[in-house]
Amino acid sequence: MKEITTTLAFLLRPGEIMLAMKKRGHGEGNWNGVGGKIEPGETIEQAMVRECQEETGVTPTAYTKVARHVFHEQYKGEPCKNTVHVYLCTAWTGQLTESEEMAPAWFSLDAIPYDRMWPDDIHWMPDMLANKLLETCFYYDDNNVLQSYDITEVTEFS
C-alpha cells in the first residue's frame, strides 16, 4: 500500500472560510482547502505554506494545526494511506488569485457547500470550526465512496 503525507489549509476570517474549487487531479470538481504533498527536505508547515502560495497566491503568517486525518483510499488506481495535516490560517500576506489547479472563493460559515465537497468534510469541519483538535480516520472504497470513519477530539497531537 502506498503511503503519502499531505497538508490541507483553510483561510479563516470573521464569519467566512476560504474554499477552493479543485480544477484538476485528485478531487477535481470539489470545494476544499488548499494543500498537497510534502516535498523532500520540507517540514509539514513549510509544505503547507508553499502549497498556499502556489495554489492561491497567499502566504500564511499565522496558523494553527487543527487536525490529523488518515485516509484509506484509492489514489491513481492503487490503495493508499494518506496522512493529512490540517491547518487553520488566520493571517496571511498577498492577494487570493486563481491558479491552474485551484479557484478560491469565500463562503459564509453558515453556507459551507458540503454537498459539493468530499463526503467526509461534513463530519469533521463543524468540529474544527468549533475550535476542536481532531484525529480522524476515514475509509473510502474503490469508487471514492465513504464507507466508515472515526473522529476523536484530542488535546494535543501525538
LINZI-V143490 format. One line per field, one symbol per residue. ss: DSSP state (H for helix, E for strand, L for the rest). phi: phi as a letter, one per 40 degrees, with the letter a starting at -180 (. if undefined). A space follows every 50 residues. Layout:
ss: ???
phi: ???
This chain:
ss: LEEEEEEEEEEEELLEEEEEEELLLLLLLLEELELLELLLLLLHHHHHHH HHHHHHLLEEEEEEEEEEEEEEEEELLEEEEEEEEEEEEEEEELLLLLLL LEEEEEEELLLLLHHHELLLHHHHHHHHHLLLEEEEEEEELLLLLEEEEE EEEELLLL
phi: .cbbbbbabbcbbdgabcbbcccagdgdgbcacbiicccdgccccccccd cccccbgbbcbbabcbabbbbbacbfgbdabbcbcbbbbbaabgbcbcbc bbbcacbcccbccdcbbdccdccbcdcdccgccbbbabbbccbfbcbaab bbcbcacc
